[in-house]
């Protein structure tokens, strides 16, 4: 006789970058095992891999995790963690100057994606010619962080994030890598300012809190990135 199948509750959530509504289910034992394995390795690569697999498992709809923006993955994981294990998590912050460790509790339901009012994904670069940008994926961001030449790697990835090119008459999205490279090489230098601004003002999962050290002094803490929220 077949064992009964367990039905899990689902929760609707919006993917920040695309505004797509998806349904998520809480972690099961399977996902908890992935987290435990990632914790035991203590490497960012393993943590990232585990989180991506958990999102694939727990989002009911088909979703290409490898194409999600970094802040999408961070946000989805935090909400999954909140719905699965509890809204309140115990964290620890190490004060850089004194190495004092401060324990604190964090309400994951307070964590959201912060959007910059000056952020643009579409902008003119010269005359009536402009570009539409896409957000870099988590793998691309990790490539920058691991690069021996992060400045050059950043530039290469920024240019790869040009999703569409437009002029007064057309929108171009089906171009080859060589065509894109030729287009990039012809750009005026001041174009880089706008492209860099796109990257620097991207939405991000950031949470600011104030803690007290052992002497009662206020410590301003900014939580950002997967490792800060990974518990």
KOLVEX-951564 format. One line per field, with one value per atom (N, C-alpha, C): x, y, z; residue number from 0; atom name. Coordinates in Angstrom, 2 decimals, decimal comma. Layout:
BEGIN
X: X  ...
Y: Y  ...
Z: Z  ...
i: NUM  ...
at: CA  ...
This chain:
BEGIN
X: 0,85  0,00  0,89  0,57  1,37  1,16  2,23  2,15  1,42  0,77  0,06  1,04  0,61  1,42  1,07  2,11  1,92  1,66  0,59  0,28  0,85  1,59  2,22  1,48  1,41  0,78  1,65  1,04  1,78  1,49  2,45  2,33  2,69  1,92  2,19  3,25  4,19  5,27  5,60  6,10  6,42  7,93  8,38  9,80  10,13  11,05  11,26  11,61  12,48  12,96  11,93  11,11  10,16  8,72  8,47  7,11  6,21  6,83  6,06  5,60  4,33  3,80  4,04  4,66  4,89  4,43  4,26  3,88  5,06  5,27  6,36  5,80  6,50  6,15  7,29  7,03  8,09  9,13  10,28  11,30  10,73  11,26  11,01  12,33  12,33  13,56  14,63  14,20  15,14  15,93  15,22  15,89  16,76  16,28  17,07  18,40  18,39  19,64  20,61  20,08  20,93  21,58  20,78  21,31  22,38  22,15  23,12  24,44  24,36  25,57  26,33  25,59  26,23  26,88  26,19  26,75  28,06  28,07  29,25  30,47  30,24  31,37  31,92  31,03  31,41  32,03  31,71  32,20  31,04  31,30  30,25  29,71  30,59  30,17  29,13  29,36  28,42  27,11  27,21  26,01  25,15  25,79  25,07  24,41  25,16  24,62  23,41  23,49  22,38  21,15  21,36  20,23  19,54  20,31  19,71  18,89  19,41  18,67  17,39  17,46  16,28  15,20  15,60  14,62  13,98  14,79  14,24  13,21  13,52  12,64  11,34  11,43  10,31  9,42  9,85  8,96  8,11  6,80  5,88  5,95  5,99  6,04  7,45  7,52  8,83  9,52  10,73  11,47  12,93  13,56  14,97  15,81  16,26  17,00  18,29  18,92  20,21  20,09  18,87  18,67  18,12  17,86  17,35  18,46  18,05  19,00  19,44  20,60  21,12  20,15  19,56  18,64  17,35  16,97  15,81  16,08  17,26  17,60  17,70  18,33  18,44  17,05  16,20  14,85  14,02  14,03  13,25  13,71  15,02  15,51  15,10  15,21  14,84  13,37  12,52  11,09  10,80  11,50  11,35  11,78  12,89  13,37  12,35  11,74  10,75  9,52  9,05  7,84  8,10  9,36  9,68  10,07  10,91  11,48  11,03  10,59  10,16  10,67  9,91  10,25  11,46  11,68  12,76  13,97  15,14  16,37  17,40  18,26  19,33  20,61  21,17  22,39  23,46  24,66  25,78  26,60  26,93  27,73  29,05  30,14  31,47  31,88  32,11  32,54  33,97  34,22  35,55  36,66  36,39  37,44  37,86  36,90  37,18  37,06  36,47  36,20  35,20  34,49  33,43  32,28  31,73  30,61  29,31  28,38  27,10  26,00  25,28  24,17  22,89  22,08  20,83  19,81  18,56  17,48  17,04  16,67  16,26  14,93  14,00  12,70  12,80  12,78  12,95  11,82  10,66  9,55  9,79  10,77  11,11  12,09  12,61  13,62  12,94  13,34  12,78  13,87  13,52  14,43  14,31  15,44  15,43  15,72  14,86  14,99  15,47  16,39  16,93  16,07  15,58  14,71  15,42  16,73  17,50  17,91  17,52  17,93  17,14  17,86  17,22  17,75  16,85  17,27  17,29  16,73  16,70  17,15  18,12  18,58  19,26  19,15  19,82  21,31  22,12  23,56  24,16  23,57  24,02  22,91  22,49  21,41  20,16  19,56  18,37  18,70  19,98  20,42  20,55  19,98  20,04  20,09  20,13  20,22  19,21  18,82  18,01  18,88  19,05  19,94  19,17  19,83  19,31  20,18  19,65  20,42  21,41  22,61  23,55  23,03  23,34  22,92  23,87  23,49  24,33  25,66  25,65  26,89  27,83  27,26  28,09  28,69  27,91  28,42  29,52  29,33  30,35  31,63  31,48  32,66  33,48  32,80  33,51  34,26  33,58  34,18  35,40  35,36  36,45  37,56  37,39  38,34  39,64  40,75  42,03  42,10  41,23  41,17  39,70  39,17  37,73  37,27  38,13  37,72  37,44  38,34  38,13  36,94  36,81  35,68  34,37  34,35  33,15  32,74  33,68  33,36  32,79  33,41  32,92  31,49  31,20  29,85  28,84  29,26  28,37  27,94  28,88  28,54  27,65  27,87  27,01  25,58  25,43  24,10  23,31  23,89  23,11  22,15  20,88  19,87  19,30  19,08  18,52  19,18  19,21  19,70  18,59  18,36  17,28  17,73  17,02  17,17  15,77  15,65  14,34  13,35  13,86  12,99  12,85  13,87  13,87  14,41  14,06  14,65  15,37  16,64  17,47  17,76  17,39  17,66  18,35  18,32  18,91  20,22  21,25  22,55  23,61  24,68  25,75  26,69  27,53  28,51  29,47  29,84  30,75  30,07  28,80  28,08  27,97  27,74  27,66  29,03  30,09  31,43  31,79  31,45  31,71  30,93  29,69  28,86  29,49  29,94  30,54  31,81  32,63  33,90  33,69  32,52  32,25  31,60  31,32  30,63  31,55  31,01  31,80  32,12  33,22  33,68  32,68  31,95  31,03  29,84  29,69  28,65  28,88  30,16  30,49  29,91  29,76  29,21  27,79  26,98  25,59  25,50  26,37  26,33  26,78  27,77  28,22  27,13  26,44  25,36  24,27  23,99  23,01  23,42  24,69  25,19  25,21  25,67  25,86  24,54  23,48  22,19  21,18  21,65  20,75  20,00  18,78  18,08  18,92  18,73  19,52  18,74  19,01  18,45  19,39  18,97  19,79  18,92  19,49  18,76  19,71  19,33  20,16  19,57  20,43  20,00  21,02  20,58  21,47  21,57  22,80  23,06  23,80  23,89  24,64  25,79  27,00  28,12  28,14  29,14  29,20  29,32  29,79  29,93  28,72  27,71  26,50  26,56  27,64  27,76  26,95  26,38  25,58  26,49  26,17  26,91  25,95  26,26  25,43  25,85  24,89  25,17  24,33  24,97  24,27  24,38  23,25  23,21  22,95  23,80  23,68  24,35  23,70  24,30  23,86  24,07  23,60  24,21  25,50  26,15  25,64  25,25  24,72  23,41  22,57  21,25  21,20  22,28  22,29  22,43  21,44  21,47  21,22
Y: -1,20  0,00  1,25  2,17  3,39  4,28  4,90  5,82  7,11  7,77  9,01  10,12  10,97  12,10  13,33  13,99  15,16  16,40  17,11  18,36  19,53  20,38  21,52  22,81  23,74  25,04  25,81  26,67  27,52  28,98  29,82  31,25  31,99  33,01  33,82  34,86  35,02  35,99  36,58  37,80  38,48  38,53  38,08  38,17  39,64  40,22  41,68  42,24  41,58  42,16  42,09  41,03  40,83  41,13  41,27  41,47  40,26  39,11  37,88  37,29  36,96  36,32  34,82  34,25  32,81  32,29  30,99  30,35  29,56  29,66  28,92  27,99  26,90  26,00  26,02  25,70  25,68  24,60  24,72  23,68  22,35  21,27  19,94  19,40  18,17  17,53  17,55  17,37  17,36  18,68  19,81  21,10  21,36  20,90  21,08  20,34  19,18  18,45  19,24  19,89  20,72  21,85  22,47  23,56  23,06  21,91  21,36  21,04  20,51  20,18  21,45  22,51  23,78  24,42  24,34  24,90  24,19  22,89  22,12  22,44  22,80  23,11  24,51  25,43  26,80  27,56  27,19  27,94  28,65  29,85  30,63  29,90  29,23  28,51  27,45  26,68  25,63  26,22  27,33  27,99  28,48  29,11  29,62  28,47  27,39  26,23  25,65  25,54  24,99  25,89  27,18  28,12  28,10  28,05  27,98  26,71  25,58  24,32  24,36  24,97  25,07  25,91  27,00  27,84  27,05  26,30  25,47  24,49  23,90  22,90  23,50  24,69  25,23  26,21  26,69  27,52  26,58  26,69  25,75  25,86  27,09  27,30  27,01  26,75  26,60  27,96  28,00  29,26  28,96  29,77  29,57  30,33  29,63  30,26  30,88  30,25  30,75  32,09  32,48  33,77  34,84  34,47  35,45  36,42  37,65  38,63  38,19  38,68  38,33  38,68  39,87  40,28  39,47  38,92  38,01  36,77  36,18  34,95  35,21  36,30  36,62  36,80  37,53  37,82  36,54  35,72  34,49  33,55  33,44  32,55  33,02  34,32  34,86  34,61  34,80  34,57  33,08  32,24  30,79  30,40  30,97  30,67  31,11  32,26  32,79  31,90  31,43  30,60  29,17  28,76  27,37  27,12  27,97  27,72  28,75  29,89  30,92  32,29  33,31  34,66  35,21  34,76  35,30  34,37  34,93  34,15  34,76  33,93  34,38  34,56  35,74  36,04  36,58  36,70  37,21  38,15  39,31  40,30  40,50  40,51  40,75  42,18  42,96  44,35  44,36  44,95  44,87  45,44  46,56  47,24  46,46  45,82  45,17  43,66  43,13  41,70  41,17  42,10  41,69  41,08  40,00  39,34  39,72  40,26  40,69  39,80  39,13  38,29  39,13  38,86  39,61  38,78  39,20  38,53  39,41  38,77  39,50  38,95  39,85  39,47  39,48  38,30  38,18  38,84  38,99  39,63  41,11  41,67  43,07  43,29  42,20  42,30  42,45  43,47  43,71  44,18  44,23  44,76  46,28  46,95  48,41  48,87  49,76  50,28  51,72  52,04  53,41  54,18  55,34  56,15  56,60  56,66  57,13  55,99  54,78  53,62  53,53  53,28  53,13  51,88  51,14  49,98  50,31  51,44  51,88  53,33  53,61  54,99  55,23  56,48  56,89  57,02  56,68  56,81  57,83  58,00  59,03  59,27  60,50  60,80  60,02  59,36  58,56  57,08  56,77  55,39  55,13  54,03  53,70  52,22  51,85  50,43  50,11  48,84  48,30  47,25  47,41  46,53  45,41  44,30  43,24  43,17  42,58  42,47  41,31  41,47  40,34  39,22  38,02  36,85  36,66  35,76  35,46  34,88  34,03  33,45  34,52  35,52  36,60  37,45  37,73  38,50  37,72  36,41  35,57  35,55  35,60  35,63  36,88  38,01  39,26  39,14  38,62  38,51  37,59  36,56  35,57  35,90  36,97  37,29  37,87  37,57  38,18  39,61  39,92  41,28  41,72  42,04  42,34  43,50  44,50  45,67  45,27  44,48  44,02  43,08  42,19  41,25  42,00  43,03  43,84  44,49  45,04  45,69  44,68  43,50  42,48  42,07  41,90  41,48  42,61  43,83  44,97  45,02  44,84  44,89  43,71  42,55  41,40  41,64  42,57  42,87  43,82  44,21  44,96  43,98  44,12  43,15  43,53  44,83  45,32  46,64  46,93  48,21  48,80  50,08  50,69  52,00  52,36  53,69  54,22  55,25  55,87  54,94  53,99  53,15  51,71  51,18  49,75  49,44  48,22  47,66  46,38  46,28  45,15  44,26  42,99  42,04  40,78  40,56  39,35  39,71  39,95  40,31  39,33  39,20  38,28  38,94  38,11  38,64  39,60  39,28  40,17  41,50  41,44  42,68  43,55  42,91  43,65  44,25  43,47  43,97  45,15  45,08  46,20  47,44  47,23  48,34  48,97  48,14  48,63  49,42  48,89  49,55  50,92  51,16  52,45  53,46  53,05  53,94  55,05  56,24  57,30  56,95  57,50  57,12  57,46  58,56  58,96  58,01  57,09  56,07  55,19  54,99  54,13  54,65  55,96  56,55  56,04  56,05  55,61  54,11  53,33  51,88  51,52  52,21  51,99  52,38  53,46  53,90  52,84  52,17  51,09  50,03  49,65  48,60  49,06  50,30  50,80  51,11  51,38  51,73  50,60  49,38  48,24  48,01  47,47  47,07  46,08  46,07  45,17  44,84  43,65  43,25  43,78  44,86  45,51  45,78  45,53  45,82  46,47  47,62  48,36  48,24  47,92  47,80  48,48  48,80  49,38  48,40  48,07  47,17  47,93  47,33  47,90  46,96  47,54  46,71  46,59  45,92  45,68  46,95  48,05  49,33  50,23  49,70  50,47  51,41  51,32  52,19  51,60  52,50  52,06  51,61  50,46  49,92  49,83  50,57  50,53  49,35  48,51  47,29  47,28  46,97  46,83  45,38  44,70  43,31  43,30  42,60  42,57  41,31  40,63  39,45  38,15  37,07  35,75  35,31  35,54  35,03  35,74  37,02  37,73  37,14  36,69  36,19  34,67  34,00  32,53  32,04  31,31  30,83  29,33
Z: 0,00  0,00  0,00  -0,88  -0,99  0,23  0,67  1,81  1,40  2,34  1,99  1,59  0,66  0,23  1,06  1,51  2,37  1,52  1,86  1,16  1,94  1,26  1,90  1,56  2,50  2,19  1,19  0,44  -0,50  -0,21  -0,54  -0,30  -1,59  -1,89  -3,08  -2,77  -3,69  -3,51  -4,88  -4,89  -6,14  -6,35  -7,51  -7,85  -8,09  -7,32  -7,37  -8,74  -9,50  -10,76  -11,87  -11,89  -12,98  -12,60  -11,29  -10,76  -11,04  -11,33  -11,58  -10,24  -10,15  -8,95  -9,04  -8,01  -7,96  -6,60  -6,53  -5,27  -4,74  -3,44  -2,80  -1,73  -1,49  -0,39  0,61  1,87  2,88  2,61  3,28  3,22  3,72  3,19  3,74  4,27  4,73  5,20  4,11  2,88  1,75  1,67  1,79  1,71  2,95  4,11  5,33  5,23  4,59  4,40  3,53  2,50  1,64  2,45  3,32  4,15  5,11  5,72  6,66  5,97  4,78  4,02  3,67  3,29  2,93  4,15  5,29  6,53  6,91  6,76  7,18  6,32  5,06  4,18  4,44  4,87  5,22  4,05  2,83  1,67  1,00  0,51  -0,15  -1,38  -2,10  -3,30  -2,98  -1,91  -1,52  -1,00  -0,28  0,22  -0,95  -1,92  -3,10  -3,84  -4,04  -4,76  -4,05  -2,72  -1,94  -2,02  -1,92  -1,94  -3,31  -4,37  -5,70  -5,88  -5,38  -5,49  -4,67  -3,49  -2,63  -3,31  -3,94  -4,65  -5,79  -6,53  -7,60  -7,05  -5,90  -5,31  -4,79  -4,19  -3,41  -4,17  -5,32  -6,15  -6,98  -6,83  -7,48  -9,00  -9,49  -10,94  -11,48  -12,79  -13,41  -13,43  -12,90  -12,85  -13,10  -13,97  -14,30  -13,27  -12,25  -11,15  -11,65  -12,65  -13,14  -13,85  -14,22  -14,89  -13,95  -12,71  -11,76  -11,35  -11,06  -10,52  -9,13  -8,72  -7,40  -6,29  -6,38  -5,31  -5,33  -6,48  -6,53  -5,69  -5,89  -5,18  -3,68  -3,30  -1,88  -1,25  -1,94  -1,42  -1,31  -2,37  -2,37  -1,26  -1,09  -0,05  1,35  1,57  2,89  3,18  2,19  2,40  2,59  1,86  2,06  3,47  3,91  5,27  6,32  6,09  7,02  7,10  5,95  5,92  6,38  6,37  6,66  8,11  8,65  9,97  11,00  10,55  11,47  11,06  11,44  11,03  11,77  13,00  13,83  13,77  13,45  13,41  14,37  14,91  15,78  14,96  15,02  14,27  15,21  14,67  15,45  14,58  15,13  14,41  15,14  14,39  14,96  14,67  15,72  15,56  15,02  13,84  13,22  14,09  14,77  15,53  16,78  17,45  18,72  18,68  17,58  17,42  18,46  19,11  20,03  19,24  19,73  19,06  19,75  18,96  19,50  18,92  19,79  19,35  19,28  18,25  18,11  17,35  17,43  16,72  15,56  14,46  13,26  12,77  12,49  11,94  10,41  9,81  8,36  7,58  8,19  7,49  7,27  7,95  7,77  6,62  6,08  5,03  3,67  2,93  1,61  0,65  -0,62  -1,62  -1,63  -1,57  -1,62  -3,05  -3,54  -4,90  -4,85  -5,73  -5,85  -6,84  -6,43  -7,29  -8,57  -8,54  -9,71  -10,64  -10,28  -11,07  -12,37  -13,48  -14,78  -15,47  -16,09  -16,89  -18,38  -18,74  -20,13  -20,20  -21,07  -21,17  -22,52  -23,00  -24,23  -23,95  -24,98  -24,80  -25,75  -26,93  -27,84  -28,87  -29,00  -29,93  -29,57  -30,56  -30,30  -30,11  -29,93  -29,72  -28,22  -27,78  -26,35  -26,11  -24,86  -24,48  -23,39  -23,36  -22,27  -21,59  -20,27  -19,53  -18,83  -18,61  -17,75  -16,51  -15,45  -14,22  -14,29  -13,76  -13,75  -12,87  -13,25  -12,47  -11,29  -10,40  -9,25  -9,69  -10,71  -11,20  -11,74  -12,41  -12,95  -11,84  -10,81  -9,68  -8,97  -8,81  -8,18  -9,02  -10,34  -11,22  -10,97  -10,77  -10,47  -9,15  -8,14  -6,81  -6,80  -7,65  -7,65  -8,64  -9,41  -10,48  -9,94  -10,63  -10,31  -10,82  -11,78  -12,32  -12,30  -11,11  -10,99  -11,83  -12,05  -12,85  -14,29  -14,88  -16,26  -16,35  -15,38  -15,37  -15,22  -14,37  -14,19  -15,50  -16,22  -17,49  -18,49  -18,56  -19,50  -19,17  -17,89  -17,50  -17,68  -17,41  -17,64  -19,09  -19,99  -21,41  -21,80  -21,18  -21,46  -20,97  -20,05  -19,51  -20,41  -21,54  -22,52  -23,19  -22,90  -23,36  -24,72  -24,91  -26,17  -26,51  -27,80  -28,31  -29,17  -29,04  -29,81  -30,44  -31,51  -32,10  -32,35  -33,15  -33,36  -34,05  -34,82  -35,65  -35,18  -34,50  -34,21  -32,82  -32,36  -31,14  -31,56  -31,21  -31,64  -30,43  -30,55  -29,46  -29,96  -31,26  -31,84  -32,52  -31,72  -32,29  -31,79  -32,56  -32,21  -31,19  -30,61  -29,65  -30,33  -31,57  -32,31  -32,63  -33,03  -33,31  -32,06  -30,92  -29,67  -29,33  -29,52  -29,21  -30,10  -31,39  -32,31  -31,88  -31,44  -30,97  -29,73  -28,80  -27,56  -27,85  -28,76  -29,08  -29,71  -30,27  -30,93  -29,98  -28,75  -27,82  -27,33  -27,12  -26,50  -25,05  -24,54  -23,21  -22,12  -22,29  -21,22  -21,08  -22,05  -21,93  -20,70  -20,37  -19,24  -17,94  -17,83  -16,61  -16,40  -17,45  -17,35  -17,08  -17,74  -17,54  -16,13  -15,62  -14,25  -13,25  -13,54  -12,65  -12,57  -13,69  -13,68  -12,67  -12,70  -11,82  -10,36  -10,15  -8,78  -8,08  -8,85  -8,24  -8,31  -8,64  -8,74  -7,43  -7,51  -6,28  -5,49  -4,18  -3,34  -2,07  -1,55  -0,27  0,81  1,45  2,47  3,69  4,85  6,09  7,09  7,59  8,54  9,94  10,89  12,28  13,19  14,40  15,41  16,58  16,96  18,08  19,17  20,32  21,44  21,80  21,94  22,36  23,88  24,42  25,86  26,69  26,05  26,74  26,54  25,85  25,62  24,43  23,65  22,48  21,32  20,51  19,36  18,23  17,67  16,53  15,35  14,28  13,08  12,21  11,88  11,12  9,85  8,73  7,46  7,03  6,94  6,49  5,00  4,30  2,83  2,31  1,40  0,78  1,40  0,68  1,10  2,43  2,62  3,82  5,08  4,97  6,13  6,61  5,66  6,01  6,09  5,76  5,76  7,18  7,64  9,04  9,06
i: 0  0  0  1  1  1  2  2  2  3  3  3  4  4  4  5  5  5  6  6  6  7  7  7  8  8  8  9  9  9  10  10  10  11  11  11  12  12  12  13  13  13  14  14  14  15  15  15  16  16  16  17  17  17  18  18  18  19  19  19  20  20  20  21  21  21  22  22  22  23  23  23  24  24  24  25  25  25  26  26  26  27  27  27  28  28  28  29  29  29  30  30  30  31  31  31  32  32  32  33  33  33  34  34  34  35  35  35  36  36  36  37  37  37  38  38  38  39  39  39  40  40  40  41  41  41  42  42  42  43  43  43  44  44  44  45  45  45  46  46  46  47  47  47  48  48  48  49  49  49  50  50  50  51  51  51  52  52  52  53  53  53  54  54  54  55  55  55  56  56  56  57  57  57  58  58  58  59  59  59  60  60  60  61  61  61  62  62  62  63  63  63  64  64  64  65  65  65  66  66  66  67  67  67  68  68  68  69  69  69  70  70  70  71  71  71  72  72  72  73  73  73  74  74  74  75  75  75  76  76  76  77  77  77  78  78  78  79  79  79  80  80  80  81  81  81  82  82  82  83  83  83  84  84  84  85  85  85  86  86  86  87  87  87  88  88  88  89  89  89  90  90  90  91  91  91  92  92  92  93  93  93  94  94  94  95  95  95  96  96  96  97  97  97  98  98  98  99  99  99  100  100  100  101  101  101  102  102  102  103  103  103  104  104  104  105  105  105  106  106  106  107  107  107  108  108  108  109  109  109  110  110  110  111  111  111  112  112  112  113  113  113  114  114  114  115  115  115  116  116  116  117  117  117  118  118  118  119  119  119  120  120  120  121  121  121  122  122  122  123  123  123  124  124  124  125  125  125  126  126  126  127  127  127  128  128  128  129  129  129  130  130  130  131  131  131  132  132  132  133  133  133  134  134  134  135  135  135  136  136  136  137  137  137  138  138  138  139  139  139  140  140  140  141  141  141  142  142  142  143  143  143  144  144  144  145  145  145  146  146  146  147  147  147  148  148  148  149  149  149  150  150  150  151  151  151  152  152  152  153  153  153  154  154  154  155  155  155  156  156  156  157  157  157  158  158  158  159  159  159  160  160  160  161  161  161  162  162  162  163  163  163  164  164  164  165  165  165  166  166  166  167  167  167  168  168  168  169  169  169  170  170  170  171  171  171  172  172  172  173  173  173  174  174  174  175  175  175  176  176  176  177  177  177  178  178  178  179  179  179  180  180  180  181  181  181  182  182  182  183  183  183  184  184  184  185  185  185  186  186  186  187  187  187  188  188  188  189  189  189  190  190  190  191  191  191  192  192  192  193  193  193  194  194  194  195  195  195  196  196  196  197  197  197  198  198  198  199  199  199  200  200  200  201  201  201  202  202  202  203  203  203  204  204  204  205  205  205  206  206  206  207  207  207  208  208  208  209  209  209  210  210  210  211  211  211  212  212  212  213  213  213  214  214  214  215  215  215  216  216  216  217  217  217  218  218  218  219  219  219  220  220  220  221  221  221  222  222  222  223  223  223  224  224  224  225  225  225  226  226  226  227  227  227  228  228  228  229  229  229  230  230  230
at: N  CA  C  N  CA  C  N  CA  C  N  CA  C  N  CA  C  N  CA  C  N  CA  C  N  CA  C  N  CA  C  N  CA  C  N  CA  C  N  CA  C  N  CA  C  N  CA  C  N  CA  C  N  CA  C  N  CA  C  N  CA  C  N  CA  C  N  CA  C  N  CA  C  N  CA  C  N  CA  C  N  CA  C  N  CA  C  N  CA  C  N  CA  C  N  CA  C  N  CA  C  N  CA  C  N  CA  C  N  CA  C  N  CA  C  N  CA  C  N  CA  C  N  CA  C  N  CA  C  N  CA  C  N  CA  C  N  CA  C  N  CA  C  N  CA  C  N  CA  C  N  CA  C  N  CA  C  N  CA  C  N  CA  C  N  CA  C  N  CA  C  N  CA  C  N  CA  C  N  CA  C  N  CA  C  N  CA  C  N  CA  C  N  CA  C  N  CA  C  N  CA  C  N  CA  C  N  CA  C  N  CA  C  N  CA  C  N  CA  C  N  CA  C  N  CA  C  N  CA  C  N  CA  C  N  CA  C  N  CA  C  N  CA  C  N  CA  C  N  CA  C  N  CA  C  N  CA  C  N  CA  C  N  CA  C  N  CA  C  N  CA  C  N  CA  C  N  CA  C  N  CA  C  N  CA  C  N  CA  C  N  CA  C  N  CA  C  N  CA  C  N  CA  C  N  CA  C  N  CA  C  N  CA  C  N  CA  C  N  CA  C  N  CA  C  N  CA  C  N  CA  C  N  CA  C  N  CA  C  N  CA  C  N  CA  C  N  CA  C  N  CA  C  N  CA  C  N  CA  C  N  CA  C  N  CA  C  N  CA  C  N  CA  C  N  CA  C  N  CA  C  N  CA  C  N  CA  C  N  CA  C  N  CA  C  N  CA  C  N  CA  C  N  CA  C  N  CA  C  N  CA  C  N  CA  C  N  CA  C  N  CA  C  N  CA  C  N  CA  C  N  CA  C  N  CA  C  N  CA  C  N  CA  C  N  CA  C  N  CA  C  N  CA  C  N  CA  C  N  CA  C  N  CA  C  N  CA  C  N  CA  C  N  CA  C  N  CA  C  N  CA  C  N  CA  C  N  CA  C  N  CA  C  N  CA  C  N  CA  C  N  CA  C  N  CA  C  N  CA  C  N  CA  C  N  CA  C  N  CA  C  N  CA  C  N  CA  C  N  CA  C  N  CA  C  N  CA  C  N  CA  C  N  CA  C  N  CA  C  N  CA  C  N  CA  C  N  CA  C  N  CA  C  N  CA  C  N  CA  C  N  CA  C  N  CA  C  N  CA  C  N  CA  C  N  CA  C  N  CA  C  N  CA  C  N  CA  C  N  CA  C  N  CA  C  N  CA  C  N  CA  C  N  CA  C  N  CA  C  N  CA  C  N  CA  C  N  CA  C  N  CA  C  N  CA  C  N  CA  C  N  CA  C  N  CA  C  N  CA  C  N  CA  C  N  CA  C  N  CA  C  N  CA  C  N  CA  C  N  CA  C  N  CA  C  N  CA  C  N  CA  C  N  CA  C  N  CA  C  N  CA  C  N  CA  C  N  CA  C  N  CA  C  N  CA  C  N  CA  C  N  CA  C  N  CA  C  N  CA  C  N  CA  C  N  CA  C  N  CA  C  N  CA  C  N  CA  C  N  CA  C  N  CA  C  N  CA  C  N  CA  C  N  CA  C  N  CA  C  N  CA  C  N  CA  C  N  CA  C  N  CA  C  N  CA  C  N  CA  C  N  CA  C  N  CA  C  N  CA  C  N  CA  C  N  CA  C  N  CA  C  N  CA  C  N  CA  C
